[in-house]
Amino acid sequence: MIGENLRQFWQYTGFANFEWTYLLMICIGLVFIYLAIKKEWEPMLLVPIGFGIIIGNIPLFPGLSVGIYEEGSVLNILYYGVIKGFYPPLIFLGIGAMTDFSALISNPKLLLIGAAAQLGIFGAYTVALALGFSPAEAGAIGIIGGADGPTAIFLSSRLAPDLMGAIAVSAYSYMALVPVIQPPIMKLLTTKKERLIRMKPPRPVSPTEKKLFPIIGFLVTAFIVPSGIPLLGMLFFGNLLKESGVTRRLAETARGPLIDIVTILIGLTVGCSTQADKFLQLKSVYIFILGAFSFMVATFGGVMFVKIFNLFLKPGNKINPLIGNAGVSAVPDSARVSQLVGLQYDKTNHLLMHAMGPNVAGVIGSAVAAGILLGFLG
Amino acid sequence: MNKLRFILVSGIAVTLSVFTLSAQSQSDMRLNELLIHNETNFEDDFGFHNGWFELFNTSYGTVNIGGCFLTNDPNNLKKYIIPKGDVLTQIPPRQHILFWADNNPYHGTFHINFTLEESDTIYFVASDGRTVIDKIAVPKNLGVDQSYGRIEDGIGSIDGSGEGWGIMPWTSPSTNNAGVDEESKSQIMAREDPGGWILTMTAMLVVFSALIILCFIFKFTGHVATSKQQKKSTAATADTEAAGTIVKETSAETYAAIALALHLFHEETEAHDHESLTITMSHTDRSYSPWSSKIYTLRQTPTLKKNQR
């Protein structure tokens, strides 16, 4: 009797249900955690995702209602926010409440760099179509080039739920790799003279302008792309909480505890969703390749746009093309890359403040692009 | 003033809540299709062929029609009450529900107490028993197993005129009138734009347009703000110059008088800029605290590093 019980118990253990694919995924999870702790690459995201990958890849006896894909399990309930797409807008609320749009308001032409960098999304879209993905899948893959994890999750949950795990992991991985991917492209596309361009210091922005920005920004973008309302609405609402000056507590909650809680939940559940049997497919490999490609095209688009734009600007108003990369969103990492690369050529030329303009414009641009893709393909 | 503000805010809140309530509600339901003479068409759960009609939820939210009324008599709008409490009366977004007009309400929620043969017009009435949400004149020339419905689900008249209605090429009880084999947006894009270039161009154009509009707006607001700032600073400079003139004209006696007045004011009101630095210590009965206890090891036990030994 005891022997029979033990034999039955053995069948429930992870050892009895073990396959090498699970071990591979657990190793990937461990690499994520290593990169987060040792290299400090996006630790807030890679630690929850990495540990989530480990949780999601413990071999399970099916039917115990513990797996993320088993209806009613705790993980399945937490995953609901990803499937139904309500975690990403909450993260956007927090991003809005912590973002200072002053750099953009003081120099609005930087908004256009944020638009140009969206080329990465559509470049990857066309290549994905050529590789045989359906338009909906290609749109979901392309959004990786927006360099915005929440937007990628939001759109893929609508257009290609089956690919969401791979898309989310790819988007966050490449966001962490921004300091590695972008500098060679920036250096390749610019001359030494261009890298030394000094930009005019931004003018001080009045509190009224800061209050008007989220209201006008939302009205314009939402009327043009209503399908982007969940992301744009929350982003600008969060910013209004910050800038209104009368909702300090709400703003602090949105950019503090709320975004932290949602980041934990989204990171962990996205990690869990990469169960080996669903994740380890040829499609996932393509997604990772296309993700890298979209980041490169986005960087190319931003930098090249600045170079072309400079042809039409007066000598004193020229833009340093090293801030073009920041249009890919990935706040604030890509802006930091602009600053670091700029300092390599001129120790006194600080580009961070200028790069924050296209950086936050990239957030708006990628949300608008996601809305367009959802409108056409959803 | 406060009362006025309260009334204003309450008014806005009530108006908003009324609109919100009616936005996705019974008023979104539409009579959608009907069949009078049923010989070989759809049969009910009891195996009978009876006339039927269909309601369609035009909204993107679930609508509960429990408590609403169906009738064929304009003088008796409460002829058949749709039972409350039946989970099946909750109609999901963009879905249909079928009623059997068999004059046999004992067969269940969806069997009503009149037939279509005896009806000139059928009415769908709100749960208040007064508001007619939709009505349609029953055509008398309808053939056997032939249905009459909206050409497109939910689109057309609600005043009984029959605009947007017609004899259907096939019957479609509980499903879309326009057919169910529509292509998804993704399939349409795959057919019309296989390379993705049209979408790419369109999307980039839209993204640029949105951000160019924003750019112009904020350029304009920036100009307004800058000119306002300049005006302010000009006024401030003028004030400083005026203040400078006053300072020059003020005598030392006046300063002394101002200083004395301030000193006296602070003494009287006991206003002071810094707190007293006196610390008072009082004895407490509790002489023991675990925070400093060694037995609870709440403090790290000092250890010597190798090179210190």
Contacts between the chains, C-beta under 8 A, distances in Angstrom:
chain1	res1	chain2	res2	distance
A	104	B	218	7.6
A	105	B	218	5.6
A	105	B	221	7.9
A	105	B	222	6.9
A	106	B	222	7.1
A	108	B	214	7.0
A	108	B	215	4.4
A	108	B	216	7.7
A	108	B	217	7.9
A	108	B	218	3.9
A	108	B	219	5.1
A	108	B	222	6.8
A	109	B	215	5.9
A	109	B	219	7.8
A	111	B	211	4.4
A	111	B	212	7.8
A	111	B	214	5.6
A	111	B	215	4.8
A	111	B	218	7.8
A	112	B	208	7.1
A	112	B	211	6.0
A	112	B	212	6.8
A	112	B	215	6.4
A	114	B	211	6.3
A	115	B	204	7.6
A	115	B	207	4.8
A	115	B	208	4.7
A	115	B	210	7.8
A	115	B	211	4.4
A	115	B	212	7.7
A	116	B	208	7.9
A	118	B	203	7.7
A	118	B	204	6.8
A	118	B	207	5.2
A	119	B	204	6.8
A	121	B	203	7.9
A	122	B	196	7.4
A	122	B	199	7.3
A	122	B	200	4.0
A	122	B	203	5.8
A	122	B	204	6.3
A	123	B	200	7.9
A	125	B	196	5.3
A	125	B	199	7.1
A	125	B	200	6.5
A	126	B	195	6.4
A	126	B	196	4.1
A	126	B	197	6.7
A	126	B	200	6.0
A	129	B	194	6.9
A	129	B	195	6.6
A	129	B	196	4.5
A	130	B	195	7.6
A	134	B	186	5.6
A	134	B	190	6.3
A	135	B	186	4.6
A	135	B	189	4.1
A	135	B	190	5.2
A	135	B	193	7.7
A	135	B	196	7.2
A	135	B	199	7.7
A	136	B	184	7.7
A	136	B	185	7.9
A	136	B	186	3.8
A	138	B	196	6.7
A	159	B	186	7.7
A	203	B	222	7.5
A	203	B	226	6.8
A	204	B	229	7.9
A	205	B	225	7.5
A	206	B	225	4.8
A	206	B	228	7.6
A	206	B	229	6.8
A	208	B	225	6.8
A	209	B	218	7.7
A	209	B	221	5.7
A	209	B	222	7.0
A	209	B	225	5.2
A	212	B	221	6.2
A	213	B	218	7.2
A	216	B	214	7.4
A	216	B	217	5.7
A	216	B	218	7.7
A	216	B	221	7.7
A	217	B	214	6.1
A	220	B	210	6.4
A	220	B	213	5.3
A	220	B	214	5.5
A	220	B	217	6.9
A	221	B	210	5.3
A	221	B	214	7.3
A	224	B	206	6.5
A	224	B	209	6.8
A	224	B	210	4.6
A	224	B	213	7.7
A	225	B	206	6.8
A	225	B	210	6.8
A	361	B	211	6.7
A	364	B	211	7.0
A	364	B	214	7.8
A	365	B	207	5.6
A	365	B	211	6.3
A	368	B	206	7.2
A	368	B	207	5.3
A	368	B	210	5.3
A	368	B	211	7.6
A	369	B	203	6.2
A	369	B	207	5.6
A	372	B	202	7.7
A	372	B	203	4.5
A	372	B	206	5.5
A	372	B	207	7.1
A	373	B	203	7.1
A	376	B	185	6.4
A	376	B	189	6.4
A	376	B	199	5.9
A	376	B	202	7.8
A	376	B	203	7.6
A	377	B	185	5.4
A	377	B	186	5.1
A	377	B	189	6.1
A	378	B	185	6.4
